[in-house]
């Protein structure tokens, strides 16, 4: 198979983690005889510095012409501390989602057996957790009308949803639940918000088409509590844009590090895959950023093109790296010199030699081949 992949490394640690995802994809290409063409574009603070816009037209065109987009991270501390900045890096991410109409964001949350003791939560709470979060991505308060009064003392952000926006992601979430445990939880704030009440009405109507799926409802404040108290109760979570953003970030506590959470964003014509973590600019160029979420995002990309064996091999490599503590400092207290690139090197080597499990830890520390 030949795939043209648009690569948007973005800001902060984005370029570092994307480099390791591409390393894994190149290894997969060699093993399975695929051709992956990588074409790079600017977005976020990197694009502002060069083009005075967070999302240049050439980047949009690059993504529209590609089979898939691989995205790194976006953001810069200089903009975080400046609320009056007219152009912000985050506009690039929101803009590419809108330009490609990436309306459905899917975020797996899996408690890895080898990392149960890395979570802040008790092992018995999180063991066997396996959740899919379906987050609506192009509507709601992030894209609603924004106003600021002339005196600068009153502001508003409008949360707007249309029936078709809810229907298209709800159908996908119901289908996902059918292929899993058959349970779908809609998270909203229907006791207060009119937009949430629309979500409930629409989802209740669609539920009649999926009699094999058990549908239940949970307010966002209660869901935030239950996700920590008893995450195993969830199978597929369906929710709107902002709630999904918050819940999936919260879910990183379950798995032990936000550096493990991958995501895929889907539209009618385009797809984009990215780690859910931000730019983490404090770690830029220090070699401590966890690349696994980016590498797992590459596995989701392979899934999308029905390359199941190839995606499984990447996940096996990730599982082995976690099992052997070949991870970055956010997860690793056993070894203090395993960098972002060394994790990527190990995963690349495993892909090339999956049957070789006799590890030479001296080579790991030297940054050489990790499998012998």
C-alpha positions as CSV (number, residue, x, y, z in Angstrom):
1,X,0.0,0.0,0.0
2,X,1.1,3.5,-0.7
3,X,0.0,6.3,1.6
4,X,0.7,10.0,1.4
5,X,0.9,11.3,4.9
6,X,0.8,15.0,5.8
7,X,3.0,15.6,8.9
8,X,2.4,18.6,11.1
9,X,5.0,18.4,13.9
10,X,3.8,21.7,15.4
11,X,5.3,23.2,18.6
12,X,7.1,22.3,21.8
13,X,7.8,18.5,21.9
14,X,5.6,17.9,18.9
15,X,8.5,17.5,16.5
16,X,10.3,15.1,18.9
17,X,7.4,12.7,19.4
18,X,6.4,12.8,15.8
19,X,9.9,11.8,14.7
20,X,9.5,8.6,16.8
21,X,6.1,7.8,15.3
22,X,7.5,8.2,11.8
23,X,10.4,6.0,12.8
24,X,7.9,3.2,13.7
25,X,5.9,3.7,10.5
26,X,9.1,3.5,8.3
27,X,9.9,0.2,10.0
28,X,6.4,-1.1,9.3
29,X,6.8,0.0,5.7
30,X,10.0,-1.9,5.3
31,X,8.7,-5.1,7.0
32,X,5.3,-5.2,5.1
33,X,6.3,-3.7,1.8
34,X,4.3,-0.4,2.2
35,X,5.4,3.0,0.9
36,X,4.7,5.9,3.3
37,X,5.4,9.3,1.8
38,X,5.8,12.0,4.5
39,X,5.2,15.6,3.5
40,X,5.7,18.3,6.1
41,X,3.8,21.5,6.9
42,X,3.8,24.3,9.5
43,X,1.1,24.9,12.1
44,X,0.8,26.8,15.4
45,X,3.5,29.0,16.8
46,X,6.0,27.7,14.2
47,X,3.6,28.9,11.5
48,X,3.0,32.2,13.2
49,X,6.8,32.9,13.3
50,X,7.2,32.4,9.6
51,X,3.8,33.3,8.1
52,X,2.0,35.4,10.8
53,X,-0.8,32.9,10.8
54,X,-1.3,29.7,12.8
55,X,-2.6,27.9,9.8
56,X,-1.2,28.8,6.4
57,X,-3.2,28.0,3.3
58,X,-0.4,25.8,2.0
59,X,-0.8,23.6,5.1
60,X,-4.5,23.2,4.6
61,X,-3.9,22.2,0.9
62,X,-1.2,19.8,2.0
63,X,-3.6,18.1,4.4
64,X,-6.5,18.0,2.0
65,X,-4.3,16.3,-0.7
66,X,-3.0,13.7,1.8
67,X,-4.5,10.3,2.7
68,X,-4.0,11.1,6.4
69,X,-2.5,13.7,8.7
70,X,-0.1,13.0,11.5
71,X,-0.1,15.8,14.0
72,X,2.3,16.6,16.9
73,X,1.4,19.2,19.4
74,X,0.5,22.9,19.5
75,X,1.1,25.8,21.8
76,X,3.7,28.1,23.2
77,X,4.2,29.6,26.7
78,X,4.6,33.1,25.3
79,X,1.0,33.0,24.1
80,X,-0.3,31.2,27.2
81,X,0.7,34.2,29.4
82,X,-0.6,36.8,26.9
83,X,-4.5,36.7,26.9
84,X,-4.6,39.6,24.4
85,X,-2.6,37.9,21.6
86,X,-4.7,38.4,18.4
87,X,-3.1,35.3,16.8
88,X,-2.7,32.2,18.9
89,X,-1.2,28.8,18.1
90,X,-4.3,26.9,19.1
91,X,-6.1,28.6,16.2
92,X,-4.1,26.4,14.0
93,X,-5.4,23.2,15.5
94,X,-9.0,24.4,15.7
95,X,-8.7,25.6,12.1
96,X,-7.4,22.4,10.7
97,X,-10.2,20.4,12.4
98,X,-12.7,22.8,10.8
99,X,-11.0,22.9,7.4
100,X,-10.9,19.1,7.2
101,X,-14.3,18.7,8.9
102,X,-12.9,16.3,11.5
103,X,-16.1,16.0,13.5
104,X,-15.5,12.8,15.4
105,X,-12.6,12.4,17.7
106,X,-11.9,8.9,19.2
107,X,-9.7,8.6,22.2
108,X,-8.9,5.1,23.7
109,X,-8.2,4.9,27.4
110,X,-6.5,1.6,28.4
111,X,-5.0,0.7,31.8
112,X,-1.8,-1.2,30.8
113,X,-1.1,-4.1,33.3
114,X,2.6,-3.1,33.5
115,X,1.7,0.5,34.6
116,X,-1.1,-0.1,37.1
117,X,1.2,1.1,39.9
118,X,2.1,4.3,38.0
119,X,-1.4,5.7,38.4
120,X,-2.3,7.9,41.3
121,X,-5.4,5.7,41.7
122,X,-5.6,2.3,43.4
123,X,-4.9,-0.7,41.3
124,X,-8.2,-2.4,42.0
125,X,-10.0,0.7,40.7
126,X,-8.3,0.9,37.4
127,X,-7.4,-2.7,36.5
128,X,-9.0,-3.8,33.2
129,X,-10.2,-0.3,32.3
130,X,-10.8,0.0,28.6
131,X,-12.8,3.0,27.4
132,X,-13.4,4.7,24.1
133,X,-14.2,8.4,24.3
134,X,-16.2,9.8,21.4
135,X,-15.7,13.5,21.4
136,X,-17.6,15.8,19.0
137,X,-14.9,18.0,17.5
138,X,-16.1,20.8,15.3
139,X,-19.1,22.2,17.2
140,X,-19.9,23.6,20.6
141,X,-18.4,26.4,22.6
142,X,-14.9,26.2,21.0
143,X,-16.4,27.2,17.6
144,X,-19.4,29.3,18.7
145,X,-19.7,33.1,18.4
146,X,-17.3,35.0,20.7
147,X,-17.9,38.5,21.9
148,X,-16.1,41.1,24.0
149,X,-17.7,44.3,25.0
150,X,-16.1,47.6,24.0
151,X,-15.0,48.3,27.6
152,X,-13.4,44.9,27.8
153,X,-15.4,43.9,30.9
154,X,-18.0,41.5,29.4
155,X,-17.3,38.4,27.3
156,X,-19.3,35.5,26.0
157,X,-18.7,32.2,24.1
158,X,-21.8,30.6,22.5
159,X,-22.3,26.9,22.6
160,X,-24.3,25.9,19.5
161,X,-25.1,22.4,18.2
162,X,-27.2,21.2,15.3
163,X,-29.1,18.0,15.1
164,X,-26.9,16.6,12.2
165,X,-23.7,17.3,14.2
166,X,-25.0,15.1,17.0
167,X,-26.4,12.4,14.8
168,X,-23.3,11.7,12.9
169,X,-21.0,11.1,15.9
170,X,-23.8,9.3,17.8
171,X,-24.2,6.8,15.1
172,X,-20.4,6.1,15.2
173,X,-20.5,5.7,19.0
174,X,-23.4,3.3,18.9
175,X,-21.6,1.2,16.3
176,X,-18.5,1.1,18.4
177,X,-20.5,0.0,21.4
178,X,-22.0,-2.8,19.4
179,X,-18.5,-4.2,18.7
180,X,-17.5,-3.9,22.3
181,X,-19.5,-4.5,25.5
182,X,-22.7,-2.9,24.2
183,X,-22.8,0.0,26.6
184,X,-22.9,3.7,25.7
185,X,-22.9,6.5,28.2
186,X,-23.9,10.0,27.0
187,X,-22.2,12.7,29.2
188,X,-23.9,16.1,29.2
189,X,-25.3,18.8,31.4
190,X,-29.0,18.4,30.4
191,X,-30.2,19.7,33.8
192,X,-28.9,23.2,32.9
193,X,-27.9,23.5,29.2
194,X,-30.4,23.6,26.3
195,X,-27.7,22.3,24.0
196,X,-27.3,19.2,26.2
197,X,-31.1,18.7,26.2
198,X,-30.9,18.5,22.4
199,X,-28.1,16.0,22.7
200,X,-30.3,13.8,24.9
201,X,-33.4,14.0,22.6
202,X,-31.4,13.1,19.5
203,X,-29.4,10.3,21.1
204,X,-32.6,8.8,22.7
205,X,-34.2,8.8,19.2
206,X,-31.2,7.1,17.6
207,X,-31.1,4.5,20.4
208,X,-34.1,2.8,18.9
209,X,-31.9,1.8,15.9
210,X,-29.5,0.1,18.3
211,X,-31.5,-2.2,20.6
212,X,-28.5,-4.3,21.4
213,X,-26.7,-1.3,23.0
214,X,-27.5,-0.2,26.6
215,X,-27.8,3.6,26.8
216,X,-27.4,5.5,30.0
217,X,-26.8,9.2,30.8
218,X,-24.5,11.0,33.2
219,X,-24.1,14.7,34.0
220,X,-20.5,15.9,33.3
221,X,-19.8,16.8,37.0
222,X,-20.8,13.3,38.1
223,X,-19.0,11.7,35.2
224,X,-15.8,13.5,36.2
225,X,-16.1,11.9,39.6
226,X,-17.1,8.4,38.4
227,X,-14.3,8.3,35.9
228,X,-11.9,8.4,38.8
229,X,-13.9,6.3,41.3
230,X,-14.9,3.5,39.0
231,X,-13.6,3.8,35.5
232,X,-14.3,0.2,34.7
233,X,-18.1,1.0,34.6
234,X,-17.6,2.8,31.2
235,X,-17.3,1.2,27.8
236,X,-18.0,3.9,25.2
237,X,-18.4,7.5,26.3
238,X,-20.2,10.0,23.9
239,X,-20.0,13.7,24.6
240,X,-19.7,17.2,23.2
241,X,-16.5,19.1,22.4
242,X,-15.4,20.7,25.7
243,X,-16.6,17.9,28.0
244,X,-14.7,15.4,25.9
245,X,-11.6,17.5,26.0
246,X,-11.7,17.7,29.8
247,X,-12.7,14.0,30.4
248,X,-10.0,12.6,28.2
249,X,-7.3,14.7,29.9
250,X,-8.6,13.5,33.3
251,X,-8.4,9.9,32.0
252,X,-4.6,10.3,31.8
253,X,-4.6,9.8,35.6
254,X,-6.0,6.3,35.0
255,X,-3.3,5.2,32.6
256,X,-0.4,6.8,34.5
257,X,0.7,9.5,32.0
258,X,-0.9,11.7,29.4
259,X,2.0,10.7,27.2
260,X,0.2,7.4,26.6
261,X,-3.1,8.7,25.2
262,X,-3.5,8.6,21.4
263,X,-6.4,9.9,19.3
264,X,-7.9,9.8,15.8
265,X,-10.1,12.5,14.3
266,X,-12.4,11.5,11.5
267,X,-14.4,13.3,8.9
268,X,-16.3,12.3,5.7
269,X,-13.1,12.7,3.6
270,X,-10.2,13.3,5.9
271,X,-8.5,11.8,9.0
272,X,-5.9,13.1,11.4
273,X,-4.1,11.2,14.2
274,X,-2.4,12.9,17.2
275,X,-1.4,12.4,20.8
276,X,-3.8,14.3,23.1
277,X,-1.0,15.9,25.2
278,X,0.0,19.5,24.6
279,X,3.2,21.1,23.5
280,X,4.9,20.7,26.9
281,X,7.3,23.5,26.0
282,X,9.2,23.2,29.3
283,X,10.4,19.8,28.0
284,X,11.3,20.9,24.5
285,X,14.7,19.6,23.3
286,X,15.4,17.8,26.6
287,X,14.6,14.3,25.3
288,X,12.1,13.6,28.1
289,X,8.8,13.8,26.2
290,X,7.0,10.5,26.1
291,X,6.6,9.5,22.4
292,X,4.3,6.5,23.0
293,X,1.0,8.5,22.5
294,X,2.3,9.6,19.1
295,X,3.5,6.1,18.2
296,X,0.1,4.7,19.2
297,X,-1.6,7.4,17.1
298,X,0.4,6.0,14.2
299,X,-1.1,2.6,15.0
300,X,-4.6,4.2,14.8
301,X,-3.6,5.5,11.4
302,X,-2.8,2.0,10.3
303,X,-6.1,0.7,11.7
304,X,-7.9,3.2,9.6
305,X,-6.5,1.7,6.5
306,X,-7.3,-1.9,7.6
307,X,-3.6,-2.7,8.3
308,X,-4.5,-4.6,11.4
309,X,-1.4,-6.8,11.6
310,X,0.8,-3.8,11.2
311,X,-1.0,-1.8,13.9
312,X,-0.9,-4.8,16.2
313,X,2.9,-5.1,15.8
314,X,3.3,-1.5,16.9
315,X,1.2,-2.1,19.9
316,X,3.1,-5.3,20.7
317,X,6.3,-3.2,20.6
318,X,4.8,-0.6,22.9
319,X,3.6,-3.3,25.3
320,X,7.2,-4.7,25.4
321,X,8.7,-1.3,26.0
322,X,6.4,-0.8,29.0
323,X,7.0,-4.3,30.3
324,X,10.8,-3.7,30.3
325,X,10.6,-0.1,31.7
326,X,12.0,1.3,28.4
327,X,10.1,4.5,28.9
328,X,10.7,8.2,29.5
329,X,11.0,9.7,33.0
330,X,7.2,10.4,33.4
331,X,6.8,6.6,33.8
332,X,10.3,5.4,34.6
333,X,11.9,5.4,38.0
334,X,14.2,2.5,37.3
335,X,16.4,4.0,34.6
336,X,17.0,7.7,34.3
337,X,18.7,7.9,30.9
338,X,16.1,6.6,28.5
339,X,15.3,9.4,26.2
340,X,12.5,10.1,23.8
341,X,14.6,8.9,20.9
342,X,15.7,5.7,22.8
343,X,12.1,4.7,23.3
344,X,11.6,5.2,19.6
345,X,14.7,3.2,18.8
346,X,13.6,0.3,20.9
347,X,10.1,0.2,19.3
348,X,11.7,0.4,15.8
349,X,14.0,-2.5,16.7
350,X,11.2,-4.6,18.1
351,X,9.2,-4.1,14.9
352,X,12.2,-5.3,12.9
353,X,12.9,-8.2,15.3
354,X,9.7,-9.1,17.1
355,X,10.9,-12.6,18.1
356,X,14.2,-11.4,19.6
357,X,13.5,-10.7,23.3
358,X,17.0,-11.0,24.8
359,X,17.6,-7.4,25.7
360,X,21.0,-5.9,26.2
361,X,20.4,-3.0,28.7
362,X,23.9,-1.7,28.3
363,X,23.1,-1.0,24.6
364,X,19.9,0.7,25.7
365,X,21.8,3.1,27.9
366,X,24.4,3.8,25.2
367,X,21.6,4.6,22.8
368,X,22.6,1.7,20.5
369,X,20.4,-1.1,19.2
370,X,18.1,-2.3,22.0
371,X,17.5,-5.8,20.7
372,X,20.2,-8.4,20.1
